């Protein structure tokens, strides 16, 4: 994995663990699209899609407020062509992986979040 992607993965985890919303959002493009089963549940929409950075801000802010003890531990980072998949575990032992695709500016433009049962 490239050093840039390693640094991205570390900074992404640290931003979440610091509950620093602006730092978290700094990783994402203005036109980001995130799809997640948690979004489906929270938004009451089976598509589970959050579109745009403004909507992502609201979604992440609500998640941080709901889980003030939220912590992530990076387990693996897999890189692809223009993409990165981060496998991590939450402080309460839930396992997750997020496939992130990057735009030409190096910002996350698309995310597909998955969670172990």
PyMOL commands that place a pseudoatom at each C-alpha (Angstrom):
pseudoatom trace, name=CA, resn=UNK, resi=1, chain=A, elem=C, hetatm=0, pos=[0.000, 0.000, 0.000]
pseudoatom trace, name=CA, resn=UNK, resi=2, chain=A, elem=C, hetatm=0, pos=[1.254, 3.455, -0.773]
pseudoatom trace, name=CA, resn=UNK, resi=3, chain=A, elem=C, hetatm=0, pos=[2.422, 5.702, 2.023]
pseudoatom trace, name=CA, resn=UNK, resi=4, chain=A, elem=C, hetatm=0, pos=[-0.339, 8.175, 1.119]
pseudoatom trace, name=CA, resn=UNK, resi=5, chain=A, elem=C, hetatm=0, pos=[-3.019, 5.539, 1.623]
pseudoatom trace, name=CA, resn=UNK, resi=6, chain=A, elem=C, hetatm=0, pos=[-1.412, 4.396, 4.875]
pseudoatom trace, name=CA, resn=UNK, resi=7, chain=A, elem=C, hetatm=0, pos=[-1.426, 7.997, 6.092]
pseudoatom trace, name=CA, resn=UNK, resi=8, chain=A, elem=C, hetatm=0, pos=[-5.036, 8.397, 4.942]
pseudoatom trace, name=CA, resn=UNK, resi=9, chain=A, elem=C, hetatm=0, pos=[-6.127, 5.264, 6.838]
pseudoatom trace, name=CA, resn=UNK, resi=10, chain=A, elem=C, hetatm=0, pos=[-4.380, 6.386, 10.026]
pseudoatom trace, name=CA, resn=UNK, resi=11, chain=A, elem=C, hetatm=0, pos=[-5.734, 9.921, 9.832]
pseudoatom trace, name=CA, resn=UNK, resi=12, chain=A, elem=C, hetatm=0, pos=[-9.276, 8.660, 9.121]
pseudoatom trace, name=CA, resn=UNK, resi=13, chain=A, elem=C, hetatm=0, pos=[-9.196, 6.424, 12.215]
pseudoatom trace, name=CA, resn=UNK, resi=14, chain=A, elem=C, hetatm=0, pos=[-7.670, 9.170, 14.391]
pseudoatom trace, name=CA, resn=UNK, resi=15, chain=A, elem=C, hetatm=0, pos=[-10.260, 11.717, 13.222]
pseudoatom trace, name=CA, resn=UNK, resi=16, chain=A, elem=C, hetatm=0, pos=[-13.108, 9.398, 14.182]
pseudoatom trace, name=CA, resn=UNK, resi=17, chain=A, elem=C, hetatm=0, pos=[-11.523, 8.547, 17.532]
pseudoatom trace, name=CA, resn=UNK, resi=18, chain=A, elem=C, hetatm=0, pos=[-11.091, 12.267, 18.264]
pseudoatom trace, name=CA, resn=UNK, resi=19, chain=A, elem=C, hetatm=0, pos=[-14.757, 12.839, 17.320]
pseudoatom trace, name=CA, resn=UNK, resi=20, chain=A, elem=C, hetatm=0, pos=[-13.470, 15.736, 15.202]
pseudoatom trace, name=CA, resn=UNK, resi=21, chain=A, elem=C, hetatm=0, pos=[-16.259, 16.235, 12.672]
pseudoatom trace, name=CA, resn=UNK, resi=22, chain=A, elem=C, hetatm=0, pos=[-14.350, 18.742, 10.518]
pseudoatom trace, name=CA, resn=UNK, resi=23, chain=A, elem=C, hetatm=0, pos=[-11.312, 16.472, 10.347]
pseudoatom trace, name=CA, resn=UNK, resi=24, chain=A, elem=C, hetatm=0, pos=[-13.517, 13.505, 9.462]
pseudoatom trace, name=CA, resn=UNK, resi=25, chain=A, elem=C, hetatm=0, pos=[-15.249, 15.480, 6.706]
pseudoatom trace, name=CA, resn=UNK, resi=26, chain=A, elem=C, hetatm=0, pos=[-11.921, 16.709, 5.298]
pseudoatom trace, name=CA, resn=UNK, resi=27, chain=A, elem=C, hetatm=0, pos=[-11.499, 13.276, 3.726]
pseudoatom trace, name=CA, resn=UNK, resi=28, chain=A, elem=C, hetatm=0, pos=[-14.650, 13.525, 1.598]
pseudoatom trace, name=CA, resn=UNK, resi=29, chain=A, elem=C, hetatm=0, pos=[-15.556, 15.216, -1.693]
pseudoatom trace, name=CA, resn=UNK, resi=30, chain=A, elem=C, hetatm=0, pos=[-18.443, 17.689, -1.907]
pseudoatom trace, name=CA, resn=UNK, resi=31, chain=A, elem=C, hetatm=0, pos=[-20.403, 15.234, -4.076]
pseudoatom trace, name=CA, resn=UNK, resi=32, chain=A, elem=C, hetatm=0, pos=[-19.671, 12.143, -1.963]
pseudoatom trace, name=CA, resn=UNK, resi=33, chain=A, elem=C, hetatm=0, pos=[-22.155, 9.268, -1.964]
pseudoatom trace, name=CA, resn=UNK, resi=34, chain=A, elem=C, hetatm=0, pos=[-22.204, 6.948, 1.056]
pseudoatom trace, name=CA, resn=UNK, resi=35, chain=A, elem=C, hetatm=0, pos=[-24.271, 3.759, 1.214]
pseudoatom trace, name=CA, resn=UNK, resi=36, chain=A, elem=C, hetatm=0, pos=[-24.639, 1.945, 4.512]
pseudoatom trace, name=CA, resn=UNK, resi=37, chain=A, elem=C, hetatm=0, pos=[-27.069, -0.343, 6.316]
pseudoatom trace, name=CA, resn=UNK, resi=38, chain=A, elem=C, hetatm=0, pos=[-26.782, 1.977, 9.323]
pseudoatom trace, name=CA, resn=UNK, resi=39, chain=A, elem=C, hetatm=0, pos=[-27.841, 4.890, 7.096]
pseudoatom trace, name=CA, resn=UNK, resi=40, chain=A, elem=C, hetatm=0, pos=[-30.798, 2.804, 5.909]
pseudoatom trace, name=CA, resn=UNK, resi=41, chain=A, elem=C, hetatm=0, pos=[-31.891, 2.295, 9.504]
pseudoatom trace, name=CA, resn=UNK, resi=42, chain=A, elem=C, hetatm=0, pos=[-31.244, 5.852, 10.727]
pseudoatom trace, name=CA, resn=UNK, resi=43, chain=A, elem=C, hetatm=0, pos=[-32.784, 7.512, 7.686]
pseudoatom trace, name=CA, resn=UNK, resi=44, chain=A, elem=C, hetatm=0, pos=[-35.698, 5.096, 7.382]
pseudoatom trace, name=CA, resn=UNK, resi=45, chain=A, elem=C, hetatm=0, pos=[-34.778, 4.555, 3.729]
pseudoatom trace, name=CA, resn=UNK, resi=46, chain=A, elem=C, hetatm=0, pos=[-33.938, 1.036, 2.527]
pseudoatom trace, name=CA, resn=UNK, resi=47, chain=A, elem=C, hetatm=0, pos=[-31.475, 2.451, -0.040]
pseudoatom trace, name=CA, resn=UNK, resi=48, chain=A, elem=C, hetatm=0, pos=[-29.295, 3.667, 2.853]
pseudoatom trace, name=CA, resn=UNK, resi=49, chain=A, elem=C, hetatm=0, pos=[-27.710, 6.392, 0.748]
pseudoatom trace, name=CA, resn=UNK, resi=50, chain=A, elem=C, hetatm=0, pos=[-26.380, 9.750, 1.914]
pseudoatom trace, name=CA, resn=UNK, resi=51, chain=A, elem=C, hetatm=0, pos=[-25.625, 12.168, -0.940]
pseudoatom trace, name=CA, resn=UNK, resi=52, chain=A, elem=C, hetatm=0, pos=[-23.360, 15.198, -0.663]
pseudoatom trace, name=CA, resn=UNK, resi=53, chain=A, elem=C, hetatm=0, pos=[-21.042, 16.516, 1.995]
pseudoatom trace, name=CA, resn=UNK, resi=54, chain=A, elem=C, hetatm=0, pos=[-23.715, 18.644, 3.705]
pseudoatom trace, name=CA, resn=UNK, resi=55, chain=A, elem=C, hetatm=0, pos=[-25.944, 15.602, 4.212]
pseudoatom trace, name=CA, resn=UNK, resi=56, chain=A, elem=C, hetatm=0, pos=[-22.921, 13.563, 5.277]
pseudoatom trace, name=CA, resn=UNK, resi=57, chain=A, elem=C, hetatm=0, pos=[-22.108, 16.220, 7.893]
pseudoatom trace, name=CA, resn=UNK, resi=58, chain=A, elem=C, hetatm=0, pos=[-25.587, 15.872, 9.397]
pseudoatom trace, name=CA, resn=UNK, resi=59, chain=A, elem=C, hetatm=0, pos=[-25.426, 12.068, 9.263]
pseudoatom trace, name=CA, resn=UNK, resi=60, chain=A, elem=C, hetatm=0, pos=[-21.995, 11.856, 10.914]
pseudoatom trace, name=CA, resn=UNK, resi=61, chain=A, elem=C, hetatm=0, pos=[-22.867, 14.513, 13.524]
pseudoatom trace, name=CA, resn=UNK, resi=62, chain=A, elem=C, hetatm=0, pos=[-25.949, 12.522, 14.538]
pseudoatom trace, name=CA, resn=UNK, resi=63, chain=A, elem=C, hetatm=0, pos=[-23.872, 9.333, 14.745]
pseudoatom trace, name=CA, resn=UNK, resi=64, chain=A, elem=C, hetatm=0, pos=[-21.224, 10.948, 16.924]
pseudoatom trace, name=CA, resn=UNK, resi=65, chain=A, elem=C, hetatm=0, pos=[-23.890, 12.421, 19.202]
pseudoatom trace, name=CA, resn=UNK, resi=66, chain=A, elem=C, hetatm=0, pos=[-25.591, 9.029, 19.538]
pseudoatom trace, name=CA, resn=UNK, resi=67, chain=A, elem=C, hetatm=0, pos=[-22.323, 7.240, 20.340]
pseudoatom trace, name=CA, resn=UNK, resi=68, chain=A, elem=C, hetatm=0, pos=[-20.117, 9.511, 22.482]
pseudoatom trace, name=CA, resn=UNK, resi=69, chain=A, elem=C, hetatm=0, pos=[-17.911, 6.506, 23.309]
pseudoatom trace, name=CA, resn=UNK, resi=70, chain=A, elem=C, hetatm=0, pos=[-17.379, 5.557, 19.640]
pseudoatom trace, name=CA, resn=UNK, resi=71, chain=A, elem=C, hetatm=0, pos=[-13.831, 4.325, 18.919]
pseudoatom trace, name=CA, resn=UNK, resi=72, chain=A, elem=C, hetatm=0, pos=[-12.374, 2.525, 15.921]
pseudoatom trace, name=CA, resn=UNK, resi=73, chain=A, elem=C, hetatm=0, pos=[-9.352, 0.220, 15.721]
pseudoatom trace, name=CA, resn=UNK, resi=74, chain=A, elem=C, hetatm=0, pos=[-7.920, -0.325, 12.254]
pseudoatom trace, name=CA, resn=UNK, resi=75, chain=A, elem=C, hetatm=0, pos=[-7.486, -4.017, 11.480]
pseudoatom trace, name=CA, resn=UNK, resi=76, chain=A, elem=C, hetatm=0, pos=[-6.516, -3.957, 7.814]
pseudoatom trace, name=CA, resn=UNK, resi=77, chain=A, elem=C, hetatm=0, pos=[-6.222, -1.561, 4.916]
pseudoatom trace, name=CA, resn=UNK, resi=78, chain=A, elem=C, hetatm=0, pos=[-6.514, -2.996, 1.407]
pseudoatom trace, name=CA, resn=UNK, resi=79, chain=A, elem=C, hetatm=0, pos=[-5.667, -0.761, -1.523]
pseudoatom trace, name=CA, resn=UNK, resi=80, chain=A, elem=C, hetatm=0, pos=[-6.900, -0.920, -5.073]
pseudoatom trace, name=CA, resn=UNK, resi=81, chain=A, elem=C, hetatm=0, pos=[-6.795, 1.269, -8.125]
pseudoatom trace, name=CA, resn=UNK, resi=82, chain=A, elem=C, hetatm=0, pos=[-8.236, 4.552, -6.912]
pseudoatom trace, name=CA, resn=UNK, resi=83, chain=A, elem=C, hetatm=0, pos=[-9.741, 2.839, -3.892]
pseudoatom trace, name=CA, resn=UNK, resi=84, chain=A, elem=C, hetatm=0, pos=[-9.091, 1.735, -0.346]
pseudoatom trace, name=CA, resn=UNK, resi=85, chain=A, elem=C, hetatm=0, pos=[-10.950, -0.725, 1.860]
pseudoatom trace, name=CA, resn=UNK, resi=86, chain=A, elem=C, hetatm=0, pos=[-10.580, -0.165, 5.592]
pseudoatom trace, name=CA, resn=UNK, resi=87, chain=A, elem=C, hetatm=0, pos=[-11.455, -3.043, 7.903]
pseudoatom trace, name=CA, resn=UNK, resi=88, chain=A, elem=C, hetatm=0, pos=[-11.905, -1.923, 11.475]
pseudoatom trace, name=CA, resn=UNK, resi=89, chain=A, elem=C, hetatm=0, pos=[-13.478, -2.847, 14.766]
pseudoatom trace, name=CA, resn=UNK, resi=90, chain=A, elem=C, hetatm=0, pos=[-15.507, -0.652, 17.071]
pseudoatom trace, name=CA, resn=UNK, resi=91, chain=A, elem=C, hetatm=0, pos=[-14.845, -0.381, 20.781]
pseudoatom trace, name=CA, resn=UNK, resi=92, chain=A, elem=C, hetatm=0, pos=[-17.761, -2.705, 21.494]
pseudoatom trace, name=CA, resn=UNK, resi=93, chain=A, elem=C, hetatm=0, pos=[-16.375, -5.396, 19.182]
pseudoatom trace, name=CA, resn=UNK, resi=94, chain=A, elem=C, hetatm=0, pos=[-18.459, -4.821, 16.044]
pseudoatom trace, name=CA, resn=UNK, resi=95, chain=A, elem=C, hetatm=0, pos=[-16.546, -5.464, 12.819]
pseudoatom trace, name=CA, resn=UNK, resi=96, chain=A, elem=C, hetatm=0, pos=[-16.890, -3.241, 9.772]
pseudoatom trace, name=CA, resn=UNK, resi=97, chain=A, elem=C, hetatm=0, pos=[-15.299, -2.545, 6.413]
pseudoatom trace, name=CA, resn=UNK, resi=98, chain=A, elem=C, hetatm=0, pos=[-15.640, 0.497, 4.201]
pseudoatom trace, name=CA, resn=UNK, resi=99, chain=A, elem=C, hetatm=0, pos=[-14.753, 0.520, 0.528]
pseudoatom trace, name=CA, resn=UNK, resi=100, chain=A, elem=C, hetatm=0, pos=[-13.770, 4.050, -0.458]
pseudoatom trace, name=CA, resn=UNK, resi=101, chain=A, elem=C, hetatm=0, pos=[-13.262, 5.297, -3.997]
pseudoatom trace, name=CA, resn=UNK, resi=102, chain=A, elem=C, hetatm=0, pos=[-11.215, 8.447, -4.553]
pseudoatom trace, name=CA, resn=UNK, resi=103, chain=A, elem=C, hetatm=0, pos=[-11.618, 11.270, -7.064]
pseudoatom trace, name=CA, resn=UNK, resi=104, chain=A, elem=C, hetatm=0, pos=[-8.694, 12.869, -8.899]
pseudoatom trace, name=CA, resn=UNK, resi=105, chain=A, elem=C, hetatm=0, pos=[-8.200, 15.325, -6.011]
pseudoatom trace, name=CA, resn=UNK, resi=106, chain=A, elem=C, hetatm=0, pos=[-7.621, 12.432, -3.578]
pseudoatom trace, name=CA, resn=UNK, resi=107, chain=A, elem=C, hetatm=0, pos=[-10.955, 12.908, -1.805]
pseudoatom trace, name=CA, resn=UNK, resi=108, chain=A, elem=C, hetatm=0, pos=[-13.385, 10.089, -1.058]
pseudoatom trace, name=CA, resn=UNK, resi=109, chain=A, elem=C, hetatm=0, pos=[-16.157, 10.297, -3.645]
pseudoatom trace, name=CA, resn=UNK, resi=110, chain=A, elem=C, hetatm=0, pos=[-17.975, 7.028, -2.917]
pseudoatom trace, name=CA, resn=UNK, resi=111, chain=A, elem=C, hetatm=0, pos=[-18.255, 4.819, 0.164]
pseudoatom trace, name=CA, resn=UNK, resi=112, chain=A, elem=C, hetatm=0, pos=[-19.882, 1.438, 0.634]
pseudoatom trace, name=CA, resn=UNK, resi=113, chain=A, elem=C, hetatm=0, pos=[-19.984, 0.514, 4.315]
pseudoatom trace, name=CA, resn=UNK, resi=114, chain=A, elem=C, hetatm=0, pos=[-20.490, -3.080, 5.462]
pseudoatom trace, name=CA, resn=UNK, resi=115, chain=A, elem=C, hetatm=0, pos=[-20.838, -4.647, 8.888]
pseudoatom trace, name=CA, resn=UNK, resi=116, chain=A, elem=C, hetatm=0, pos=[-20.414, -8.179, 10.225]
pseudoatom trace, name=CA, resn=UNK, resi=117, chain=A, elem=C, hetatm=0, pos=[-23.532, -9.793, 11.638]
for i in range(1, 117): cmd.bond("trace and resi %d" % i, "trace and resi %d" % (i + 1))
show_as sticks, trace
zoom trace
